[in-house]
Amino acid sequence: MTNLASFALNRPGYLAKLLNPEDAVVLQRLYEQCTEFALLTDGQPPALTAAREEFDVVPGGKTTQDKYIFGLFSPQNDLIGMIESIRYYPDNQTWWLGLMMLSPEHRGQGLGKEFYRAFENWVAAQGLKQMSLSVIEANDSGLQFWKGLGFEILRKTEPRQFGNKTHAVYVMSRAVATTA
């Protein structure tokens, strides 16, 4: 049986664990470490309640029971990354990745790719066939990251408001790997 609360990376000592609302304080620290993403997306630093709100915000037709937020913990048990996702969205074969963050000092070492691949293996074990996500047009490094993992652009949306900024969004998708 698949562990629904955690999954390991192929890197000794690193573990992804399911977070819950009581983890909002530690998650907020990660948001603040990744302020440049909030500035790029919204034009303002993350709100003091951003992490707490992350646990409650779901798309129409979904509940918080469909939301999974995994924290990536280092061998020292420090939260260094997160993935926020929604199962069965926008259909019953797709898992939506809403947000992935990695603390700046852990980027550029292949850890983000390993974290995503371990997450995708976990999703595949849940029986889902498709992974989808979106990337704002201004986030070229994010777009290249996801393309490097095999995601393809399905469409580009009309610009819409994100905080103080307006962005078009690339909706991307890929088939979930069936082997670990």
C-alpha positions as CSV (number, residue, x, y, z in Angstrom):
1,M,0.0,0.0,0.0
2,T,1.2,3.5,-0.8
3,N,2.1,5.8,2.0
4,L,-0.3,8.8,1.7
5,A,1.6,10.9,4.2
6,S,5.2,10.9,2.9
7,F,7.6,9.9,0.2
8,A,11.3,9.7,0.0
9,L,13.7,11.2,-2.6
10,N,16.6,9.3,-4.2
11,R,18.8,11.5,-2.0
12,P,19.7,10.2,1.4
13,G,18.1,12.0,4.3
14,Y,15.6,14.0,2.3
15,L,11.9,13.3,2.9
16,A,8.6,14.8,1.8
17,K,5.9,14.8,4.4
18,L,2.3,15.9,4.2
19,L,1.8,19.2,5.9
20,N,-1.3,20.3,7.8
21,P,-2.6,23.7,9.0
22,E,-0.6,23.4,12.2
23,D,2.5,23.6,10.0
24,A,1.6,27.1,8.7
25,V,4.3,28.8,10.8
26,V,7.2,26.8,9.4
27,L,5.7,27.0,5.9
28,Q,5.4,30.8,6.2
29,R,9.2,30.9,6.8
30,L,9.6,29.2,3.4
31,Y,7.3,31.7,1.7
32,E,9.4,34.5,3.1
33,Q,12.6,32.8,1.9
34,C,11.0,32.7,-1.6
35,T,9.9,36.3,-1.6
36,E,11.3,36.8,-5.1
37,F,8.6,34.5,-6.5
38,A,5.8,36.5,-4.8
39,L,7.3,39.7,-6.1
40,L,7.5,38.3,-9.7
41,T,3.9,36.9,-9.5
42,D,2.0,39.5,-7.4
43,G,4.4,42.5,-7.2
44,Q,4.4,42.3,-3.4
45,P,6.0,40.2,-0.7
46,P,3.9,37.2,0.6
47,A,1.2,38.2,3.0
48,L,1.8,37.3,6.7
49,T,-1.2,34.9,6.3
50,A,-0.1,33.3,3.0
51,A,0.9,29.9,4.3
52,R,-2.2,29.6,6.5
53,E,-4.4,30.5,3.5
54,E,-2.7,28.0,1.3
55,F,-4.4,25.2,3.3
56,D,-7.9,26.6,2.7
57,V,-7.9,27.8,-0.9
58,V,-9.3,25.3,-3.4
59,P,-10.7,25.6,-6.9
60,G,-14.5,25.4,-7.4
61,G,-15.9,22.0,-6.9
62,K,-13.1,20.8,-4.7
63,T,-12.7,20.6,-1.0
64,T,-9.7,20.8,1.3
65,Q,-9.8,17.0,1.4
66,D,-8.6,17.1,-2.3
67,K,-5.6,19.3,-1.4
68,Y,-2.2,17.9,-0.6
69,I,0.7,20.1,0.6
70,F,4.0,18.3,0.9
71,G,6.9,19.8,2.7
72,L,10.4,18.8,1.6
73,F,12.7,18.3,4.6
74,S,16.5,18.2,4.7
75,P,18.5,15.6,6.6
76,Q,18.5,18.2,9.4
77,N,14.7,18.2,9.4
78,D,14.5,21.8,8.0
79,L,11.7,22.6,5.6
80,I,13.4,23.6,2.4
81,G,10.6,23.1,-0.2
82,M,7.0,22.5,-0.8
83,I,4.5,21.2,-3.4
84,E,0.9,22.2,-3.2
85,S,-1.5,20.1,-5.3
86,I,-5.1,19.1,-6.0
87,R,-6.1,15.6,-6.8
88,Y,-8.7,14.9,-9.6
89,Y,-8.5,18.4,-11.1
90,P,-9.6,19.4,-13.6
91,D,-10.8,15.9,-14.2
92,N,-10.6,12.5,-12.5
93,Q,-7.4,11.4,-14.2
94,T,-5.4,14.5,-13.5
95,W,-3.4,15.8,-10.6
96,W,-2.9,19.6,-10.5
97,L,0.3,21.0,-9.2
98,G,-0.6,24.5,-7.9
99,L,2.8,25.6,-6.5
100,M,6.3,24.3,-6.0
101,M,8.9,26.2,-4.1
102,L,12.5,25.5,-3.1
103,S,14.5,27.7,-0.8
104,P,17.0,29.7,-2.8
105,E,20.1,28.1,-1.2
106,H,18.9,24.7,-2.3
107,R,18.3,25.6,-6.0
108,G,20.6,24.7,-8.9
109,Q,21.6,21.3,-7.4
110,G,19.0,19.1,-9.0
111,L,17.0,18.9,-5.9
112,G,13.9,20.5,-7.4
113,K,13.8,17.9,-10.2
114,E,14.3,15.1,-7.7
115,F,11.5,16.5,-5.5
116,Y,9.1,16.7,-8.5
117,R,10.0,13.2,-9.8
118,A,9.5,11.7,-6.3
119,F,6.1,13.5,-6.1
120,E,5.1,12.3,-9.6
121,N,6.0,8.7,-8.5
122,W,3.8,9.2,-5.5
123,V,0.9,10.5,-7.7
124,A,1.4,7.6,-10.1
125,A,1.0,5.2,-7.2
126,Q,-2.4,6.9,-6.6
127,G,-3.5,5.7,-10.1
128,L,-3.6,9.1,-11.8
129,K,-2.5,9.4,-15.4
130,Q,-1.9,13.1,-16.0
131,M,-0.1,16.0,-14.2
132,S,-1.0,19.6,-15.0
133,L,0.2,23.0,-13.9
134,S,0.4,26.6,-14.9
135,V,3.3,29.0,-15.2
136,I,3.0,32.8,-15.5
137,E,4.5,34.2,-18.7
138,A,7.0,36.3,-16.8
139,N,8.5,33.2,-15.1
140,D,10.8,32.1,-17.9
141,S,13.1,30.1,-15.6
142,G,10.0,28.3,-14.3
143,L,8.8,27.6,-17.8
144,Q,12.1,26.2,-18.8
145,F,12.3,24.1,-15.6
146,W,8.9,22.4,-16.4
147,K,9.7,22.0,-20.1
148,G,12.9,20.2,-19.0
149,L,10.8,17.8,-17.0
150,G,8.7,16.9,-20.1
151,F,5.7,19.3,-19.6
152,E,4.2,20.6,-22.8
153,I,2.2,23.8,-23.2
154,L,-1.4,23.2,-23.9
155,R,-2.5,26.8,-24.1
156,K,-1.8,30.3,-23.2
157,T,-4.5,32.2,-21.3
158,E,-5.6,35.8,-21.7
159,P,-3.8,38.1,-19.1
160,R,-5.4,38.2,-15.7
161,Q,-4.8,40.0,-12.4
162,F,-2.3,38.5,-9.8
163,G,-2.1,40.9,-6.9
164,N,-0.5,44.1,-8.3
165,K,0.5,42.5,-11.6
166,T,-1.2,41.2,-14.7
167,H,0.0,38.0,-16.4
168,A,-0.8,35.6,-19.2
169,V,-0.5,32.0,-18.0
170,Y,0.8,28.9,-19.8
171,V,-1.2,25.8,-18.9
172,M,1.1,22.8,-19.2
173,S,0.6,19.0,-18.9
174,R,2.4,15.7,-19.1
175,A,1.6,12.1,-18.8
176,V,2.5,10.7,-15.4
177,A,5.4,8.2,-15.5
178,T,4.4,4.7,-14.8
179,T,7.7,3.5,-13.6
180,A,9.7,4.7,-10.6
